[in-house]
Amino acid sequence: MRILRLLGALLEEAHGRSRRLQAVSRSGGAISCDPNRRFSARSAIHHVGRTSFQRRRGQFPDPEPRAWQGLLARAVQKIAWFRDHFRIGLRIHRGVSPAFYRLSALLWGRNPEPPRYNLVSFLFLRLFGLIYLSAFISFAVQAQGLIGSHGILPVTELVDAVASRYGPERFFLIPMVFWLDASDFAIQAVCWAGAGLSMLLVFNLLPRLSLFLLYVLYLSLFYGGQTFMNFQWDTFLLEAGFIALLLSCATTPGIWLLRWLLFRFMFMSGVVKLLSGDPNWWNLSALSYH
């Protein structure tokens, strides 16, 4: 408050100087000799040196208008305009502050605290472990027939084909643990290891390490599964798994990233249906056929 009062006093003084300059400009370039008005020695010598003292009129003839005086006057006017509007803003703030305080107290209480999301994040990670568990087990029971050595698309053929065409960059193009071993045992080990880590996450045992390893293992199945893992829910689970790992480290950013993921999922799901060209989605009759 002291700073505001000091600022107001300075603005008042500047505004008064602006009015005096305007009065001088309206008087035809003459400065009245007021005995109560103080002039500096330099200013008096300057005026006396350039013109003669006119006793009969009691005035000092003003020299030619100077550019800096006009600039100063305009600057002081801007400051005065800011001061007036600043005061108006303060009055408005003082008037609406009690109303906003009562509204915030009604919504969040008189001692509001930022949300911590501890309970939400805890429950989400436990339930997310169950989602990981169902994903790994459901693929484990059919992995041999899909990507096993006698399956439809053996992962060993994928490893050999990519290794013959690419060099070390293959580890970045297709990141998966099957570069180390692509046997049937390795496939089953990846699936059941993911199931075991999912149980650790459910029971809140080593959650961050479990989330990291779960993401690595499911990413391996995503690339190793080839066509059989190229579905929307697989990419959605991978993205949610990465955000869950961030959630275990930073709760608030993780919550907002999950909200953004949910919004994109719902929005894009609707957009894809509308852009498909099927008129049943536009006339809202598609659910009659599904």
TAQUI-V245467 format. One record per residue. N is the residue number from 0. OMEGA is omega in whole degrees, 0 to 359 (* if undefined). D_FIRST is the distance of its C-alpha to the first C-alpha in Angstrom with 1 decimal. Layout:
n	omega	d_first
N	OMEGA	D_FIRST
N	OMEGA	D_FIRST
This chain:
n	omega	d_first
0	179	0.0
1	180	3.8
2	179	5.4
3	178	5.0
4	179	6.2
5	178	8.6
6	178	9.8
7	178	10.5
8	179	12.4
9	179	14.3
10	177	15.2
11	180	16.4
12	179	18.5
13	179	19.9
14	177	20.8
15	177	22.6
16	178	24.6
17	179	25.6
18	178	26.9
19	177	28.9
20	177	30.4
21	178	31.4
22	179	33.0
23	181	35.0
24	179	36.2
25	183	37.4
26	178	39.2
27	177	41.7
28	180	40.5
29	179	40.5
30	181	37.9
31	181	38.3
32	180	38.7
33	182	36.2
34	180	36.7
35	183	33.1
36	183	31.9
37	175	31.6
38	176	33.3
39	181	33.5
40	181	37.0
41	180	37.3
42	180	36.6
43	180	39.0
44	181	41.8
45	181	41.4
46	181	41.9
47	181	44.7
48	184	46.4
49	183	46.7
50	177	47.7
51	182	49.3
52	181	47.6
53	183	48.6
54	185	48.8
55	181	50.3
56	181	47.4
57	184	44.7
58	170	43.1
59	174	42.6
60	181	43.9
61	176	41.2
62	180	42.5
63	182	42.8
64	180	39.6
65	183	37.9
66	184	36.7
67	178	33.4
68	177	32.5
69	178	32.7
70	179	30.8
71	180	28.0
72	179	28.0
73	179	27.9
74	179	25.0
75	177	23.0
76	177	23.9
77	180	22.7
78	179	19.3
79	177	19.2
80	178	20.4
81	180	17.7
82	181	15.1
83	181	16.9
84	176	17.3
85	178	13.8
86	177	12.9
87	178	16.0
88	178	15.0
89	179	11.7
90	179	14.1
91	180	16.6
92	179	14.4
93	181	13.4
94	185	17.2
95	182	18.8
96	179	16.7
97	180	18.6
98	179	21.8
99	178	21.4
100	178	20.5
101	179	23.7
102	179	25.6
103	177	24.7
104	178	25.3
105	183	28.7
106	187	29.7
107	180	28.5
108	183	27.6
109	177	24.5
110	184	24.5
111	176	25.5
112	178	26.9
113	181	28.1
114	182	31.9
115	176	34.2
116	182	37.5
117	181	39.5
118	181	42.0
119	180	42.4
120	179	43.1
121	180	45.4
122	180	47.5
123	182	47.6
124	178	49.0
125	179	51.6
126	178	52.8
127	174	52.6
128	177	55.1
129	177	57.5
130	176	57.2
131	182	58.1
132	179	60.9
133	180	62.5
134	182	62.2
135	182	64.0
136	180	66.7
137	178	67.5
138	183	68.1
139	184	69.9
140	180	72.7
141	184	73.5
142	183	72.6
143	179	76.1
144	181	77.5
145	185	74.7
146	178	74.0
147	182	76.5
148	177	79.5
149	182	81.6
150	182	78.8
151	178	78.2
152	182	75.8
153	180	76.3
154	177	73.3
155	178	75.7
156	176	76.8
157	180	73.2
158	181	72.6
159	182	75.9
160	181	75.2
161	180	71.7
162	179	72.8
163	183	75.7
164	184	73.5
165	177	70.3
166	180	69.6
167	181	66.7
168	179	64.3
169	180	65.8
170	178	63.7
171	179	60.6
172	180	62.2
173	180	63.3
174	178	61.5
175	181	63.5
176	181	65.2
177	170	68.6
178	178	68.9
179	181	69.7
180	181	72.2
181	181	73.1
182	178	75.8
183	178	76.1
184	180	75.1
185	179	71.9
186	178	71.1
187	179	71.6
188	179	69.6
189	183	66.6
190	184	66.7
191	172	67.2
192	176	64.8
193	177	62.2
194	179	63.2
195	178	62.9
196	177	59.4
197	177	58.4
198	175	59.4
199	179	57.3
200	179	54.3
201	181	55.1
202	175	55.2
203	177	52.0
204	183	54.0
205	187	52.8
206	183	50.9
207	177	49.5
208	179	52.9
209	179	54.6
210	179	52.5
211	181	53.1
212	177	56.8
213	179	57.1
214	180	55.5
215	182	58.0
216	180	61.0
217	174	60.2
218	176	59.6
219	177	63.0
220	180	64.6
221	179	62.8
222	180	64.5
223	179	67.7
224	176	68.1
225	185	68.2
226	185	69.0
227	179	68.8
228	183	65.1
229	180	64.1
230	184	62.5
231	183	59.0
232	178	58.4
233	177	59.2
234	178	56.6
235	179	54.2
236	178	54.9
237	180	54.4
238	178	51.0
239	178	50.0
240	177	51.3
241	178	49.3
242	177	46.1
243	176	47.1
244	176	47.3
245	179	43.7
246	179	42.7
247	180	44.2
248	181	42.0
249	189	38.7
250	186	38.3
251	176	35.6
252	179	36.9
253	178	40.4
254	180	39.5
255	176	38.1
256	176	41.1
257	176	43.4
258	178	41.8
259	177	42.3
260	179	45.9
261	178	46.6
262	180	45.2
263	180	47.4
264	181	50.4
265	183	50.3
266	182	49.5
267	177	52.1
268	177	54.7
269	181	54.4
270	180	54.4
271	180	57.5
272	181	59.4
273	180	58.5
274	180	59.4
275	181	62.7
276	180	64.4
277	183	65.7
278	181	65.5
279	177	65.5
280	181	61.8
281	179	60.8
282	173	62.7
283	178	61.4
284	184	65.0
285	181	64.9
286	176	64.6
287	181	67.9
288	183	69.6
289	*	67.7
